[in-house]
């Protein structure tokens, strides 16, 4: 059985992430999305909120599941008996970092491979940070997010503004 993990912050999940998830789910038997609970970053959403949004947007993909993790991606992959780590490549700016990460992981865990999917052109500019920047200024984010996620983001910024 082919198992892939797709790790990331997903703060929040965008249509760009979803595109990668959907395409991966077509070629792998099982896809496990790993939501990184990284103490060093200060995310907008809690890990539970990020998992909830991912569950909602992937509800129609039966071979996709969501877990959260901390620590090394490779350990998370091993724990789930995954052969492959999926990463999305948007532009050359992603390349250097991703290459370094993939090569390091290959030294630590030669049995696990990193596979890159290039983004669909229409999402190649998209990032969670850009979406948050636009939303924080009250801009329209409906082009970039699943409706459920859009609603969560708008609600979050409304709560922040009230504070
Ligand atoms: P990280 O903190 O690991 O960069 P992200 O949630 O930002 O977490 O991204 C997770 C993965 O999704 C990364 O491989 C990233 O390159 C990819 N990704 C991010 N945005 C997009 C997008 N618009 N299209 C395709 N892949 C993307």
Backbone and ligand atoms as CSV (ligand in chain L), in Angstrom:
chain,resi,resn,atom,element,x,y,z
A,1,UNK,N,N,0.844,-1.198,0.000
A,1,UNK,CA,C,0.000,0.000,0.000
A,1,UNK,C,C,0.884,1.254,0.000
A,2,UNK,N,N,0.615,2.171,-0.913
A,2,UNK,CA,C,1.435,3.390,-0.969
A,2,UNK,C,C,0.868,4.446,-0.021
A,3,UNK,N,N,1.747,4.917,0.852
A,3,UNK,CA,C,1.330,5.909,1.853
A,3,UNK,C,C,2.207,7.149,1.723
A,4,UNK,N,N,1.548,8.322,1.639
A,4,UNK,CA,C,2.305,9.581,1.576
A,4,UNK,C,C,1.919,10.457,2.749
A,5,UNK,N,N,2.890,11.211,3.251
A,5,UNK,CA,C,2.510,12.253,4.196
A,5,UNK,C,C,2.728,13.596,3.508
A,6,UNK,N,N,1.880,14.534,3.845
A,6,UNK,CA,C,1.996,15.889,3.306
A,6,UNK,C,C,2.064,16.834,4.519
A,7,UNK,N,N,3.294,17.212,4.899
A,7,UNK,CA,C,3.443,18.023,6.103
A,7,UNK,C,C,3.410,19.519,5.815
A,8,UNK,N,N,2.964,20.289,6.796
A,8,UNK,CA,C,2.980,21.739,6.633
A,8,UNK,C,C,2.316,22.415,7.813
A,9,UNK,N,N,2.281,23.741,7.753
A,9,UNK,CA,C,1.646,24.500,8.830
A,9,UNK,C,C,0.145,24.645,8.582
A,10,UNK,N,N,-0.241,24.800,7.326
A,10,UNK,CA,C,-1.650,24.944,6.936
A,10,UNK,C,C,-2.374,25.977,7.807
A,11,UNK,N,N,-1.821,27.173,7.839
A,11,UNK,CA,C,-2.327,28.227,8.740
A,11,UNK,C,C,-2.881,29.416,7.962
A,12,UNK,N,N,-3.983,29.289,7.243
A,12,UNK,CA,C,-4.859,28.134,7.088
A,12,UNK,C,C,-4.597,27.427,5.756
A,13,UNK,N,N,-5.307,26.298,5.549
A,13,UNK,CA,C,-5.216,25.570,4.278
A,13,UNK,C,C,-5.794,26.445,3.157
A,14,UNK,N,N,-5.057,26.559,2.051
A,14,UNK,CA,C,-5.517,27.364,0.905
A,14,UNK,C,C,-5.937,26.427,-0.241
A,15,UNK,N,N,-6.469,27.008,-1.300
A,15,UNK,CA,C,-6.814,26.196,-2.471
A,15,UNK,C,C,-5.555,25.634,-3.136
A,16,UNK,N,N,-4.423,26.299,-2.921
A,16,UNK,CA,C,-3.145,25.787,-3.430
A,16,UNK,C,C,-2.771,24.487,-2.736
A,17,UNK,N,N,-2.895,24.456,-1.401
A,17,UNK,CA,C,-2.659,23.214,-0.660
A,17,UNK,C,C,-3.649,22.138,-1.122
A,18,UNK,N,N,-4.916,22.534,-1.247
A,18,UNK,CA,C,-5.952,21.559,-1.598
A,18,UNK,C,C,-5.665,20.912,-2.950
A,19,UNK,N,N,-5.171,21.720,-3.871
A,19,UNK,CA,C,-4.817,21.203,-5.196
A,19,UNK,C,C,-3.775,20.084,-5.081
A,20,UNK,N,N,-2.769,20.313,-4.226
A,20,UNK,CA,C,-1.719,19.299,-4.015
A,20,UNK,C,C,-2.316,18.050,-3.344
A,21,UNK,N,N,-3.187,18.257,-2.369
A,21,UNK,CA,C,-3.800,17.134,-1.645
A,21,UNK,C,C,-4.638,16.269,-2.597
A,22,UNK,N,N,-5.445,16.940,-3.395
A,22,UNK,CA,C,-6.336,16.228,-4.314
A,22,UNK,C,C,-5.535,15.429,-5.339
A,23,UNK,N,N,-4.502,16.056,-5.891
A,23,UNK,CA,C,-3.695,15.353,-6.903
A,23,UNK,C,C,-2.945,14.184,-6.279
A,24,UNK,N,N,-2.452,14.372,-5.042
A,24,UNK,CA,C,-1.741,13.276,-4.369
A,24,UNK,C,C,-2.697,12.118,-4.094
A,25,UNK,N,N,-3.927,12.444,-3.709
A,25,UNK,CA,C,-4.888,11.396,-3.350
A,25,UNK,C,C,-5.237,10.515,-4.552
A,26,UNK,N,N,-4.993,11.037,-5.767
A,26,UNK,CA,C,-5.293,10.237,-6.963
A,26,UNK,C,C,-4.202,9.212,-7.264
A,27,UNK,N,N,-2.987,9.482,-6.800
A,27,UNK,CA,C,-1.896,8.565,-7.153
A,27,UNK,C,C,-1.404,7.708,-5.983
A,28,UNK,N,N,-1.858,8.020,-4.761
A,28,UNK,CA,C,-1.432,7.246,-3.602
A,28,UNK,C,C,-2.637,6.545,-2.984
A,29,UNK,N,N,-2.395,5.398,-2.307
A,29,UNK,CA,C,-3.501,4.699,-1.652
A,29,UNK,C,C,-3.994,5.483,-0.440
A,30,UNK,N,N,-3.031,6.065,0.276
A,30,UNK,CA,C,-3.383,6.738,1.523
A,30,UNK,C,C,-2.560,8.016,1.647
A,31,UNK,N,N,-3.219,9.120,2.002
A,31,UNK,CA,C,-2.514,10.391,2.177
A,31,UNK,C,C,-2.771,10.889,3.597
A,32,UNK,N,N,-1.690,11.118,4.325
A,32,UNK,CA,C,-1.833,11.627,5.690
A,32,UNK,C,C,-1.297,13.056,5.726
A,33,UNK,N,N,-2.177,13.992,6.022
A,33,UNK,CA,C,-1.738,15.380,6.123
A,33,UNK,C,C,-1.229,15.591,7.540
A,34,UNK,N,N,-0.011,16.053,7.649
A,34,UNK,CA,C,0.606,16.278,8.965
A,34,UNK,C,C,0.612,17.759,9.280
A,35,UNK,N,N,-0.162,18.144,10.270
A,35,UNK,CA,C,-0.222,19.558,10.648
A,35,UNK,C,C,0.826,19.806,11.721
A,36,UNK,N,N,1.773,20.637,11.385
A,36,UNK,CA,C,2.917,20.854,12.265
A,36,UNK,C,C,2.534,21.761,13.429
A,37,UNK,N,N,2.765,21.213,14.621
A,37,UNK,CA,C,2.504,21.973,15.840
A,37,UNK,C,C,3.835,22.579,16.286
A,38,UNK,N,N,4.235,23.627,15.565
A,38,UNK,CA,C,5.576,24.182,15.749
A,38,UNK,C,C,5.566,25.303,16.786
A,39,UNK,N,N,6.272,25.062,17.877
A,39,UNK,CA,C,6.276,26.051,18.966
A,39,UNK,C,C,7.004,27.330,18.564
A,40,UNK,N,N,7.928,27.204,17.618
A,40,UNK,CA,C,8.739,28.368,17.226
A,40,UNK,C,C,7.922,29.391,16.427
A,41,UNK,N,N,6.927,28.890,15.679
A,41,UNK,CA,C,6.098,29.817,14.894
A,41,UNK,C,C,4.882,30.206,15.738
A,42,UNK,N,N,4.380,31.412,15.538
A,42,UNK,CA,C,3.137,31.756,16.230
A,42,UNK,C,C,2.023,31.829,15.190
A,43,UNK,N,N,1.297,30.732,15.072
A,43,UNK,CA,C,0.259,30.670,14.035
A,43,UNK,C,C,-0.969,31.498,14.401
A,44,UNK,N,N,-1.753,31.830,13.394
A,44,UNK,CA,C,-3.020,32.532,13.618
A,44,UNK,C,C,-4.030,31.565,14.237
A,45,UNK,N,N,-4.032,30.334,13.736
A,45,UNK,CA,C,-4.989,29.336,14.205
A,45,UNK,C,C,-4.309,28.300,15.092
A,46,UNK,N,N,-5.039,27.782,16.072
A,46,UNK,CA,C,-4.509,26.692,16.899
A,46,UNK,C,C,-4.416,25.444,16.012
A,47,UNK,N,N,-3.680,24.472,16.485
A,47,UNK,CA,C,-3.525,23.253,15.701
A,47,UNK,C,C,-4.895,22.563,15.523
A,48,UNK,N,N,-5.735,22.630,16.557
A,48,UNK,CA,C,-7.078,22.012,16.475
A,48,UNK,C,C,-7.914,22.709,15.390
A,49,UNK,N,N,-7.817,24.025,15.320
A,49,UNK,CA,C,-8.571,24.767,14.308
A,49,UNK,C,C,-8.069,24.435,12.904
A,50,UNK,N,N,-6.749,24.296,12.771
A,50,UNK,CA,C,-6.175,23.974,11.452
A,50,UNK,C,C,-6.593,22.578,11.007
A,51,UNK,N,N,-6.604,21.640,11.968
A,51,UNK,CA,C,-7.038,20.273,11.668
A,51,UNK,C,C,-8.513,20.274,11.255
A,52,UNK,N,N,-9.337,21.024,11.994
A,52,UNK,CA,C,-10.774,21.096,11.698
A,52,UNK,C,C,-11.015,21.624,10.276
A,53,UNK,N,N,-10.286,22.670,9.885
A,53,UNK,CA,C,-10.474,23.227,8.538
A,53,UNK,C,C,-10.061,22.215,7.474
A,54,UNK,N,N,-8.948,21.521,7.721
A,54,UNK,CA,C,-8.495,20.503,6.764
A,54,UNK,C,C,-9.508,19.366,6.650
A,55,UNK,N,N,-10.080,18.946,7.794
A,55,UNK,CA,C,-11.086,17.865,7.782
A,55,UNK,C,C,-12.255,18.269,6.911
A,56,UNK,N,N,-12.674,19.511,7.046
A,56,UNK,CA,C,-13.803,20.006,6.272
A,56,UNK,C,C,-13.531,20.024,4.784
A,57,UNK,N,N,-12.379,20.569,4.400
A,57,UNK,CA,C,-12.135,20.707,2.965
A,57,UNK,C,C,-11.816,19.369,2.294
A,58,UNK,N,N,-11.358,18.383,3.076
A,58,UNK,CA,C,-11.006,17.094,2.466
A,58,UNK,C,C,-12.090,16.033,2.697
A,59,UNK,N,N,-13.252,16.470,3.170
A,59,UNK,CA,C,-14.322,15.519,3.511
A,59,UNK,C,C,-14.699,14.614,2.332
A,60,UNK,N,N,-14.536,15.104,1.108
A,60,UNK,CA,C,-14.908,14.302,-0.062
A,60,UNK,C,C,-13.796,13.395,-0.568
A,61,UNK,N,N,-12.675,13.351,0.134
A,61,UNK,CA,C,-11.544,12.518,-0.318
A,61,UNK,C,C,-11.323,11.390,0.699
A,62,UNK,N,N,-11.903,10.202,0.441
A,62,UNK,CA,C,-11.913,9.143,1.456
A,62,UNK,C,C,-10.539,8.603,1.846
A,63,UNK,N,N,-9.529,8.744,0.980
A,63,UNK,CA,C,-8.214,8.188,1.353
A,63,UNK,C,C,-7.280,9.240,1.978
A,64,UNK,N,N,-7.874,10.367,2.376
A,64,UNK,CA,C,-7.064,11.424,3.012
A,64,UNK,C,C,-7.425,11.518,4.488
A,65,UNK,N,N,-6.419,11.558,5.351
A,65,UNK,CA,C,-6.684,11.773,6.777
A,65,UNK,C,C,-5.768,12.852,7.340
A,66,UNK,N,N,-6.158,13.385,8.490
A,66,UNK,CA,C,-5.414,14.503,9.068
A,66,UNK,C,C,-4.881,14.103,10.441
A,67,UNK,N,N,-3.630,14.432,10.681
A,67,UNK,CA,C,-3.054,14.226,12.012
A,67,UNK,C,C,-2.230,15.454,12.343
A,68,UNK,N,N,-1.972,15.676,13.626
A,68,UNK,CA,C,-1.009,16.738,13.928
A,68,UNK,C,C,0.251,16.092,14.485
A,69,UNK,N,N,1.354,16.796,14.370
A,69,UNK,CA,C,2.611,16.240,14.867
A,69,UNK,C,C,3.569,17.359,15.250
A,70,UNK,N,N,4.543,17.003,16.083
A,70,UNK,CA,C,5.664,17.922,16.277
A,70,UNK,C,C,6.937,17.108,16.134
A,71,UNK,N,N,8.057,17.775,16.070
A,71,UNK,CA,C,9.313,17.050,15.881
A,71,UNK,C,C,9.623,16.867,14.411
A,72,UNK,N,N,10.424,15.852,14.137
A,72,UNK,CA,C,10.930,15.655,12.779
A,72,UNK,C,C,9.871,15.048,11.857
A,73,UNK,N,N,9.782,15.606,10.659
A,73,UNK,CA,C,8.855,15.111,9.638
A,73,UNK,C,C,9.141,13.641,9.338
A,74,UNK,N,N,10.425,13.322,9.274
A,74,UNK,CA,C,10.846,11.961,8.945
A,74,UNK,C,C,10.354,10.946,9.989
A,75,UNK,N,N,10.385,11.364,11.257
A,75,UNK,CA,C,9.882,10.466,12.318
A,75,UNK,C,C,8.379,10.266,12.173
A,76,UNK,N,N,7.697,11.352,11.806
A,76,UNK,CA,C,6.246,11.275,11.584
A,76,UNK,C,C,5.948,10.323,10.420
A,77,UNK,N,N,6.768,10.416,9.375
A,77,UNK,CA,C,6.598,9.533,8.214
A,77,UNK,C,C,6.838,8.075,8.614
A,78,UNK,N,N,7.891,7.852,9.384
A,78,UNK,CA,C,8.210,6.480,9.808
A,78,UNK,C,C,7.092,5.884,10.644
A,79,UNK,N,N,6.602,6.683,11.566
A,79,UNK,CA,C,5.539,6.228,12.475
A,79,UNK,C,C,4.310,5.771,11.691
A,80,UNK,N,N,4.076,6.430,10.558
A,80,UNK,CA,C,2.887,6.106,9.748
A,80,UNK,C,C,3.189,5.167,8.585
A,81,UNK,N,N,4.403,4.602,8.570
A,81,UNK,CA,C,4.833,3.695,7.514
A,81,UNK,C,C,4.659,4.304,6.126
A,82,UNK,N,N,4.989,5.596,6.020
A,82,UNK,CA,C,4.884,6.273,4.720
A,82,UNK,C,C,6.195,6.097,3.957
A,83,UNK,N,N,6.068,5.905,2.650
A,83,UNK,CA,C,7.270,5.788,1.818
A,83,UNK,C,C,7.676,7.154,1.268
A,84,UNK,N,N,6.706,8.073,1.272
A,84,UNK,CA,C,6.902,9.314,0.538
A,84,UNK,C,C,6.469,10.537,1.366
A,85,UNK,N,N,7.268,11.602,1.240
A,85,UNK,CA,C,6.880,12.905,1.790
A,85,UNK,C,C,6.557,13.802,0.594
A,86,UNK,N,N,5.380,14.392,0.599
A,86,UNK,CA,C,4.966,15.270,-0.502
A,86,UNK,C,C,5.219,16.721,-0.128
A,87,UNK,N,N,5.781,17.475,-1.062
A,87,UNK,CA,C,5.915,18.921,-0.875
A,87,UNK,C,C,5.460,19.611,-2.158
A,88,UNK,N,N,4.951,20.806,-2.009
A,88,UNK,CA,C,4.518,21.573,-3.178
A,88,UNK,C,C,5.583,22.591,-3.544
A,89,UNK,N,N,5.806,22.758,-4.829
A,89,UNK,CA,C,6.783,23.771,-5.279
A,89,UNK,C,C,6.049,24.853,-6.051
A,90,UNK,N,N,6.170,26.074,-5.564
A,90,UNK,CA,C,5.498,27.177,-6.226
A,90,UNK,C,C,6.411,27.873,-7.230
A,91,UNK,N,N,7.529,28.350,-6.737
A,91,UNK,CA,C,8.426,29.118,-7.609
A,91,UNK,C,C,9.864,28.790,-7.234
A,92,UNK,N,N,10.801,29.349,-7.974
A,92,UNK,CA,C,12.220,29.080,-7.676
A,92,UNK,C,C,12.569,29.425,-6.241
A,93,UNK,N,N,11.864,30.402,-5.690
A,93,UNK,CA,C,12.146,30.804,-4.302
A,93,UNK,C,C,11.941,29.659,-3.317
A,94,UNK,N,N,11.014,28.747,-3.611
A,94,UNK,CA,C,10.801,27.573,-2.753
A,94,UNK,C,C,11.921,26.553,-2.925
A,95,UNK,N,N,12.560,26.574,-4.089
A,95,UNK,CA,C,13.400,25.457,-4.498
A,95,UNK,C,C,14.603,25.200,-3.581
A,96,UNK,N,N,15.342,26.266,-3.273
A,96,UNK,CA,C,16.591,26.092,-2.526
A,96,UNK,C,C,16.336,25.464,-1.154
A,97,UNK,N,N,15.367,26.006,-0.458
A,97,UNK,CA,C,15.024,25.500,0.876
A,97,UNK,C,C,14.523,24.062,0.806
A,98,UNK,N,N,13.651,23.802,-0.147
A,98,UNK,CA,C,13.060,22.465,-0.279
A,98,UNK,C,C,14.121,21.423,-0.648
A,99,UNK,N,N,15.065,21.825,-1.494
A,99,UNK,CA,C,16.139,20.919,-1.895
A,99,UNK,C,C,17.001,20.547,-0.683
A,100,UNK,N,N,17.333,21.561,0.103
A,100,UNK,CA,C,18.140,21.349,1.309
A,100,UNK,C,C,17.423,20.401,2.274
A,101,UNK,N,N,16.147,20.659,2.456
A,101,UNK,CA,C,15.330,19.846,3.365
A,101,UNK,C,C,15.266,18.395,2.880
A,102,UNK,N,N,15.001,18.216,1.588
A,102,UNK,CA,C,14.856,16.875,1.020
A,102,UNK,C,C,16.176,16.111,1.115
A,103,UNK,N,N,17.281,16.809,0.842
A,103,UNK,CA,C,18.567,16.114,0.872
A,103,UNK,C,C,18.961,15.732,2.287
A,104,UNK,N,N,18.674,16.619,3.238
A,104,UNK,CA,C,18.969,16.306,4.638
A,104,UNK,C,C,18.132,15.112,5.088
A,105,UNK,N,N,16.847,15.153,4.772
A,105,UNK,CA,C,15.958,14.054,5.177
A,105,UNK,C,C,16.399,12.722,4.564
A,106,UNK,N,N,16.948,12.788,3.379
A,106,UNK,CA,C,17.389,11.562,2.709
A,106,UNK,C,C,18.599,10.949,3.403
A,107,UNK,N,N,19.429,11.810,3.993
A,107,UNK,CA,C,20.575,11.304,4.759
A,107,UNK,C,C,20.075,10.648,6.043
A,108,UNK,N,N,19.127,11.308,6.696
A,108,UNK,CA,C,18.609,10.784,7.967
A,108,UNK,C,C,17.761,9.527,7.750
A,109,UNK,N,N,16.978,9.523,6.681
A,109,UNK,CA,C,16.050,8.409,6.433
A,109,UNK,C,C,16.070,8.033,4.956
A,110,UNK,N,N,17.079,7.231,4.547
A,110,UNK,CA,C,17.209,6.905,3.113
A,110,UNK,C,C,16.035,6.108,2.551
A,111,UNK,N,N,15.236,5.505,3.427
A,111,UNK,CA,C,14.113,4.682,2.934
A,111,UNK,C,C,12.889,5.532,2.565
A,112,UNK,N,N,12.948,6.809,2.908
A,112,UNK,CA,C,11.795,7.677,2.611
A,112,UNK,C,C,12.193,8.711,1.554
A,113,UNK,N,N,11.361,8.852,0.548
A,113,UNK,CA,C,11.670,9.793,-0.532
A,113,UNK,C,C,10.783,11.027,-0.463
A,114,UNK,N,N,11.333,12.157,-0.929
A,114,UNK,CA,C,10.505,13.360,-1.025
A,114,UNK,C,C,10.059,13.504,-2.468
A,115,UNK,N,N,8.777,13.741,-2.658
A,115,UNK,CA,C,8.276,13.978,-4.012
A,115,UNK,C,C,7.685,15.366,-4.086
A,116,UNK,N,N,8.017,16.056,-5.170
A,116,UNK,CA,C,7.523,17.419,-5.338
A,116,UNK,C,C,6.434,17.463,-6.393
A,117,UNK,N,N,5.389,18.175,-6.073
A,117,UNK,CA,C,4.382,18.450,-7.090
A,117,UNK,C,C,4.474,19.945,-7.375
A,118,UNK,N,N,4.521,20.285,-8.643
A,118,UNK,CA,C,4.514,21.717,-8.957
A,118,UNK,C,C,3.074,22.204,-8.881
A,119,UNK,N,N,2.921,23.410,-8.409
A,119,UNK,CA,C,1.572,23.948,-8.238
A,119,UNK,C,C,0.914,24.187,-9.574
A,120,UNK,N,N,-0.419,24.165,-9.533
A,120,UNK,CA,C,-1.160,24.612,-10.698
A,120,UNK,C,C,-0.855,26.098,-10.850
A,121,UNK,N,N,-0.702,26.507,-12.079
A,121,UNK,CA,C,-0.304,27.892,-12.365
A,121,UNK,C,C,-1.200,28.901,-11.649
A,122,UNK,N,N,-2.486,28.573,-11.582
A,122,UNK,CA,C,-3.410,29.567,-11.020
A,122,UNK,C,C,-3.237,29.764,-9.516
A,123,UNK,N,N,-2.496,28.857,-8.842
A,123,UNK,CA,C,-2.250,29.038,-7.412
A,123,UNK,C,C,-0.773,29.278,-7.108
A,124,UNK,N,N,0.020,29.501,-8.128
A,124,UNK,CA,C,1.469,29.520,-7.909
A,124,UNK,C,C,1.927,30.727,-7.090
A,125,UNK,N,N,1.089,31.734,-6.987
A,125,UNK,CA,C,1.440,32.937,-6.219
A,125,UNK,C,C,0.917,32.859,-4.786
A,126,UNK,N,N,0.116,31.837,-4.510
A,126,UNK,CA,C,-0.687,31.829,-3.288
A,126,UNK,C,C,0.050,31.275,-2.070
A,127,UNK,N,N,-0.080,31.968,-0.945
A,127,UNK,CA,C,0.467,31.434,0.306
A,127,UNK,C,C,-0.476,31.790,1.444
A,128,UNK,N,N,-0.392,31.021,2.536
A,128,UNK,CA,C,-1.230,31.312,3.705
A,128,UNK,C,C,-0.938,32.721,4.223
A,129,UNK,N,N,0.330,33.122,4.192
A,129,UNK,CA,C,0.691,34.459,4.718
A,129,UNK,C,C,0.045,35.579,3.914
A,130,UNK,N,N,0.033,35.434,2.588
A,130,UNK,CA,C,-0.577,36.467,1.739
A,130,UNK,C,C,-2.076,36.585,2.054
A,131,UNK,N,N,-2.716,35.417,2.191
A,131,UNK,CA,C,-4.148,35.409,2.490
A,131,UNK,C,C,-4.417,36.136,3.817
A,132,UNK,N,N,-3.557,35.861,4.819
A,132,UNK,CA,C,-3.746,36.495,6.139
A,132,UNK,C,C,-3.527,37.998,6.060
A,133,UNK,N,N,-2.547,38.385,5.268
A,133,UNK,CA,C,-2.254,39.814,5.086
A,133,UNK,C,C,-3.480,40.524,4.492
A,134,UNK,N,N,-4.037,39.945,3.443
A,134,UNK,CA,C,-5.209,40.554,2.793
A,134,UNK,C,C,-6.392,40.610,3.764
A,135,UNK,N,N,-6.634,39.472,4.447
A,135,UNK,CA,C,-7.777,39.405,5.367
A,135,UNK,C,C,-7.630,40.395,6.522
A,136,UNK,N,N,-6.401,40.597,6.981
A,136,UNK,CA,C,-6.196,41.498,8.126
A,136,UNK,C,C,-6.560,42.936,7.768
A,137,UNK,N,N,-6.524,43.248,6.467
A,137,UNK,CA,C,-6.901,44.595,6.017
A,137,UNK,C,C,-8.322,44.626,5.456
A,138,UNK,N,N,-9.059,43.537,5.671
A,138,UNK,CA,C,-10.466,43.504,5.256
A,138,UNK,C,C,-10.677,43.229,3.776
A,139,UNK,N,N,-9.645,42.749,3.081
A,139,UNK,CA,C,-9.776,42.461,1.647
A,139,UNK,C,C,-10.530,41.162,1.374
A,140,UNK,N,N,-10.897,40.983,0.105
A,140,UNK,CA,C,-11.661,39.800,-0.297
A,140,UNK,C,C,-10.734,38.597,-0.523
A,141,UNK,N,N,-10.990,37.506,0.211
A,141,UNK,CA,C,-10.116,36.329,0.118
A,141,UNK,C,C,-10.832,35.119,-0.475
A,142,UNK,N,N,-12.037,35.351,-1.021
A,142,UNK,CA,C,-12.844,34.217,-1.458
A,142,UNK,C,C,-12.245,33.442,-2.643
A,143,UNK,N,N,-11.363,34.089,-3.397
A,143,UNK,CA,C,-10.718,33.420,-4.544
A,143,UNK,C,C,-9.677,32.382,-4.111
A,144,UNK,N,N,-9.239,32.487,-2.849
A,144,UNK,CA,C,-8.062,31.718,-2.427
A,144,UNK,C,C,-8.372,30.556,-1.498
A,145,UNK,N,N,-9.599,30.564,-0.934
A,145,UNK,CA,C,-9.918,29.602,0.119
A,145,UNK,C,C,-11.246,28.897,-0.141
A,146,UNK,N,N,-11.356,27.701,0.407
A,146,UNK,CA,C,-12.619,26.984,0.473
A,146,UNK,C,C,-13.572,27.843,1.327
A,147,UNK,N,N,-14.896,27.889,0.976
A,147,UNK,CA,C,-15.819,28.755,1.713
A,147,UNK,C,C,-15.794,28.573,3.244
A,148,UNK,N,N,-15.643,27.311,3.690
A,148,UNK,CA,C,-15.606,27.065,5.139
A,148,UNK,C,C,-14.392,27.738,5.780
A,149,UNK,N,N,-13.264,27.667,5.079
A,149,UNK,CA,C,-12.024,28.259,5.598
A,149,UNK,C,C,-12.122,29.782,5.574
A,150,UNK,N,N,-12.722,30.299,4.503
A,150,UNK,CA,C,-12.902,31.750,4.399
A,150,UNK,C,C,-13.696,32.267,5.611
A,151,UNK,N,N,-14.770,31.544,5.912
A,151,UNK,CA,C,-15.614,31.932,7.040
A,151,UNK,C,C,-14.829,31.945,8.359
A,152,UNK,N,N,-13.983,30.919,8.548
A,152,UNK,CA,C,-13.154,30.820,9.769
A,152,UNK,C,C,-12.171,31.985,9.867
A,153,UNK,N,N,-11.574,32.324,8.717
A,153,UNK,CA,C,-10.574,33.407,8.711
A,153,UNK,C,C,-11.257,34.742,9.032
A,154,UNK,N,N,-12.413,34.984,8.397
A,154,UNK,CA,C,-13.124,36.244,8.644
A,154,UNK,C,C,-13.526,36.340,10.119
A,155,UNK,N,N,-13.999,35.221,10.670
A,155,UNK,CA,C,-14.413,35.185,12.065
A,155,UNK,C,C,-13.217,35.491,12.982
A,156,UNK,N,N,-12.089,34.875,12.657
A,156,UNK,CA,C,-10.884,35.070,13.478
A,156,UNK,C,C,-10.476,36.541,13.507
A,157,UNK,N,N,-10.478,37.186,12.332
A,157,UNK,CA,C,-10.068,38.601,12.309
A,157,UNK,C,C,-11.100,39.503,12.974
A,158,UNK,N,N,-12.382,39.115,12.911
A,158,UNK,CA,C,-13.404,39.879,13.643
A,158,UNK,C,C,-13.143,39.812,15.143
A,159,UNK,N,N,-12.785,38.613,15.618
A,159,UNK,CA,C,-12.489,38.447,17.056
A,159,UNK,C,C,-11.271,39.282,17.449
A,160,UNK,N,N,-10.255,39.269,16.573
A,160,UNK,CA,C,-9.026,40.022,16.872
A,160,UNK,C,C,-9.335,41.524,16.929
A,161,UNK,N,N,-10.151,41.995,15.983
A,161,UNK,CA,C,-10.483,43.433,15.950
A,161,UNK,C,C,-11.250,43.884,17.186
A,162,UNK,N,N,-12.052,42.947,17.736
A,162,UNK,CA,C,-12.863,43.311,18.924
A,162,UNK,C,C,-12.002,43.460,20.178
A,163,UNK,N,N,-10.806,42.831,20.163
A,163,UNK,CA,C,-9.958,42.831,21.376
A,163,UNK,C,C,-9.364,44.214,21.639
L,1,LIG,P1,P,5.463,25.169,5.744
L,1,LIG,O1,O,5.459,25.930,7.030
L,1,LIG,O2,O,5.991,23.781,5.849
L,1,LIG,O3,O,6.018,25.925,4.557
L,1,LIG,P2,P,2.905,25.534,4.481
L,1,LIG,O4,O,1.580,25.240,5.056
L,1,LIG,O5,O,3.189,26.950,4.136
L,1,LIG,O6,O,3.911,24.939,5.507
L,1,LIG,O7,O,3.147,24.661,3.175
L,1,LIG,C1,C,3.068,23.267,3.186
L,1,LIG,C2,C,3.441,22.727,1.820
L,1,LIG,O8,O,2.509,23.207,0.850
L,1,LIG,C3,C,4.800,23.166,1.307
L,1,LIG,O9,O,5.356,22.108,0.559
L,1,LIG,C4,C,4.490,24.321,0.394
L,1,LIG,O10,O,5.462,24.486,-0.615
L,1,LIG,C5,C,3.177,23.869,-0.196
L,1,LIG,N1,N,2.350,24.999,-0.638
L,1,LIG,C6,C,2.096,26.149,0.004
L,1,LIG,N2,N,1.300,26.966,-0.734
L,1,LIG,C7,C,1.057,26.297,-1.882
L,1,LIG,C8,C,0.339,26.613,-3.081
L,1,LIG,N3,N,-0.260,27.786,-3.282
L,1,LIG,N4,N,0.304,25.673,-4.038
L,1,LIG,C9,C,0.930,24.494,-3.858
L,1,LIG,N5,N,1.667,24.164,-2.799
L,1,LIG,C10,C,1.727,25.043,-1.811
